[in-house]
């Protein structure tokens, strides 16, 4: 672990801007929709109830990037995505006492002062663009603030993390990267292959992000990022969010110690100004673990059927860290970092300060 260059003064957690660069705002204990749409991510508006909102606010979360629209599967990607944006807009209007759409970086302080939870609209694919890079402007006007180039597979812009012999960024992909940054949207390189990621960073002229990933040097999994990717991202001012996902280990259930190993490696490689969190998970506890295991088994099978699964996905390994979950997860992270000698300023950056900075640079 690199030594923090700041004094280890206690972190005032309640003062921190906490940004989950990719996560869920849901109550996982609610029954799934009667007829779920394969093309819409499961952390949709149907699962955002009073408990989910109360837990999110109690956790200290300021804002979360939620996945909207088409990721994979059936249906027209453009129509599904526009429909999903409309549903989230309606939800935020109905629950305006607790939710607020994040449109610019200055919104974070206002949202925190009002004790609301900010919702950042993000995509985890570019399938909804079709072959028209001009749609980036349309989605920006509709409030989308983060666009990820690929999911695990291949699309028109390039190859995802699980594509063998990845070709990298396509000419259309280079055009999309330029349009994303021109329209003031944050470029997200999560799930991309190493070649796609590095080539996209060559095209990029503004800082980018990897909102949710881990470090391949710690666990050599295709969903994690190489040191070459991390260094190039940081050199251009970008930020990586470390996730709380099974890919932190190659076998078995990961725990907080595994996540800390990835986070501290990222700090060593990138510097403390370029690391944050993107848990890829929610906050509300699973009340019935047996039911959770059954639903996870079904989701693993669905992802396999759609061709978007990643190596090692299993119903036997939770998609959260058993000792870093629930309402206390962000406070616990701050405490663990402090116990390992990271100073208050570093901890505040990791909790959200770094992502606030890169979002301000991208969105302005």
N, C-alpha and C positions, 0 to 999 in steps of 0.2 A: 504494500500500500504506500502510495506517495504521501508525504507529509503535507498537511494543509498549510497554506501560506497565511492563514488567518488564525487569530487566537481562538482557543476552544471555549469561548464564552457560551453559556447556555443559550440555546435557540428559543426565541419567543415564538412558539409554534402558532399561536393564535393570531400573530401579526403576519404570518407568511402567506404569500400568494401560492396556492397549491394547484398545479395544473397537471391533470392526467392526460398526457398527449395522445393516448388511445385507450378508451375504456368503455364500460357499459353503464348505463343509467337505468337499472331495472330491478325488479323483484323476481328472482329466479324461482320462487316458490309458487308463482301463479301458474295456472295451467296454460299450455301453449295455445295459440289461436286454433280454432276448430279446423280451419283450412289454411295453413300457413303457405305463403307464397315462396317458392323455392328461391326466387331471385332477390329477395329482400333479406338483409341481415337480421338475425333473430333478436337482437337487442333493440326492438322497435318500440313504438309508442304504446302498444297494448300492455306492456309490462311496467310502465312507469306509474306506480300507484303512490299513495300517501306514505307507505312504509319506505319505498325506495327513495323518495324525496327527503323524508326525515333522516334516514340513515346517511344520505349523501351530505346533508347539511351538518349533521353531528360529526362527521368524519373530518371536517375542516376543508373539504374540497371546494375550491373556488370555481373551477371549470373543467370540463371533460370534452375531448374530441370524440364524438359518437359517429359510428359508421352509418351513413345513409345510403339508400339506393342499391343498385345492382352490384353484386359481388360475383356471383356465378349462377348458372342454372337457367331455368325456363323463363319465358316472358321476354318482352321487348325491353332491353336495358334502359333506353331513354325514357319510355313511358313509366316504367316502374320507379325510376329515380325521381322524376318530376312528381309522381304521386306520393312518394315517401317524403319529399321535402314539404309538400302541402300538409301531410299528416303531422309532421313535427311542428310546422308553423301553427297549426290548429291547437296542438297540445300546449305549446308555450303560451298561446293566448288564453287558453282555459286555466292554466296553472301559473299565471303571471305573478302570483304571490310568492312562488318558490323557484321559478325558472326564468331565465333570460337568455336570449340569443346573443352570442358573442360575435360582433361585427368588426371590432377594432381592438387593439391592445389596451386602449384607455378604458375599455369596458370592465376589465378585470377588477380594478380598484372599486368601481361603483358597485359591481355585483357583490363583492366581498362586504362592502359597507352595508348593503341592503340585506345581507344574509340570504342571498339567493344562490342558486347553482347555475353557472354559465354553461350553455350548450354550444359547442363549436361544431359546425356542420363539416363533415369530412367524408371523402370517398376512399374505398380500398381497392379501386380498380378504375380503369378509364374506358370500360366497355360502353358506357353511356354516351361517349363522344362519337361513337361510330367511326366514320372516316373524316369527321369534320372537327378540326382543332378549334374552329371558331366557337364551338359550343362551350369552351372554357369560359368565355365572356358571359354567356347566358347563365351558366351555373354560378359564376361569381356574382352576377346581379341578383341571383336567387338566394344569396347568402352563404354559399359554400366557400370555406376558407382554407381547406386542406385537400389536396388531391394526390393520391398515391398512384404511381404509374401502373403497377401490376399487382395482381394477387400471386398465388404460387405458380400458376401456369403461364402460358404465353398468350399475348394479345397483340393488337396492331402496333403498340408502341415498343414492345420488347418482350423479354423473357423473365419469368418469375424465378423464385429461389429453387423450385424443384424440377426445373426443366433440364434434362441432360444435354450436354454439349451446347450450352446457351450461346445464342448468336449475338446477344447484346442489344443495344438501342437501335431501332430502325430509323430511317430518315423521317418518317411520320412521327416517331417518338421524339426526335430532336425538335421538331416543330411544336409538339405538345409541350415539351419542357419550356421552350421559349415563351409560348402563350401563357402558360401557368404563371410564370414569373412576371410577364408583362401585365397581366390582369391583377396583380397583387394578391395571388393565392400562394400559400406555402406548399412547396414541392416536397412530397413525402416519398422516400426511397425504401421504405419497409417492404419486405417480401420480394424485392427484386433480386435477380442474380447478381453476382459480383461484377460481371462484365457490364450489365445494364446499369448498375449503380455508378460505377466509375465513369462510364461514358456519359451518363446524364450529368454528373458533376463537371465533366469537361465542358458541356454545353452551358451549364448554369452560370449566370452572372450575378446572382444574389444568393445569400445563404439558404441552404436547404435543411431538411430534417429527415431523420430515420425515427419515426415516432414510437415504434415498438419493436425491439429486437434484443439480441444478446451478443456476446463476443465469441467468435469462432475459436479464438485462442484458448478459451476456457472450456467450451464444448463444441466440438467440430460438427455442427449440424447445419444443414443448408439454410435454415431460417435465421441463423446468426451471421454477424458481419465480421469480415476479416479486418486485421489491423490496417491493411492498405486502405480499405473503405473508410475506416474510422479516422485515419490521419487526414485523408483528402477532405472528408466532410468538415472536420474541425479547422483545417487550414483555410477553408472558405467561409468560416464563421458559423457553421451549422451545429446542430444539437442532435444527440441520440438519446432516445428514451428507452431505459431498460425495462423489460417486461417481467411479469411474475408468472411465467408459463412453463410447461413441461420441458421445453427445449433448452432450459438452463442446464439440464443434465442429459446424458445420452441413455441412461438407464435409471429406472427407479423414480421415486417421488422427490422433486426438488423442494427445498425449504429456504428460509430466509438467508441462511449462510451461503447457499448457491447464488442467490440473487446478488448478495453483497460482493461475492467474488467477481461477478460480471461487472457490477457497477464500479468497483474500485479499479478493475483492469481498464475500463473505459476512461476513468479519470486519469490513470497513468498514461494512456496513449493519447487522449484528446486534450487533457487539461480540465480543470474543474468548471471552466466556463462553457463547456460543450456537452454536458451530461445532465439528463433529467430522468423522468419516469414516464412510462407508457404501459401501464400494467396489463392491458388487454383483458381486463376483467372488471367485475363489479364490486359492490361494497356490501350489499345485504347478504347475510349468512344463508346457507342452504339448511333448511330446517329438517329435511328428511334426506339423509345421505343415500339411503337405498334408492329412493326415487331419483335423486341426482345421478347416481351411477347408471340407472336405466336410461335416463334422458341423454347422458353423455355417450353411452353406447350407441344410441340411435343417431346422435349427431356425428360420431366417428364414421358410422356406416354411410350416412348421407354424404359426408365430405368425400369418402372413398368413391361413392357412386358418381358424384359430380366431378371427380378427378382433381379435387383441390386439397386433398389431405396432404400432410407432411409426415416424413418418417417418424416412427415412435408414438404416433397418436394412439391412445388406448383408453378404454373405459376404466382401467385400473389405476391410472395416474390422473390426479385432479388437475383441472385447468386453473388452479389457484394454489397459493402457497399455504399449507395448513397452519403455519405459525406466523403468517403475515397476511391476514384476511380480515374482513369485517370492518366495523366502524373505526377501529384503532389502527388500521394498517399504515396510514401516513404518519401519525404520531410515533408509532413504533419504528418506522424507518428513520425518522429524525433522531430518536433515542439511540438506535443502534449505530448510526453514523457518528453521533457524538461520543459514544462509548469507545469507538475505534479511533478517536483522535481527530476527526474532521471538525473544523471550526464552524461557528455559527453562520458566517457568510457563505461558506461552501454549501452547507446544508440548505440554506435558503435558496441558493441557486439550483440545487438538485430538485428541491420540492416544486419549483415552478419559475424561479427567476430567470433561468436560462431559456426556457421555452417562451416566457413572456417577451424576452429580448428578441429572439429570432422571429417570433410572430410579428412583432412590431416592425422589424426590418422587412419582412416579406409583405406585409399588408399595407404598408405606407406607399 
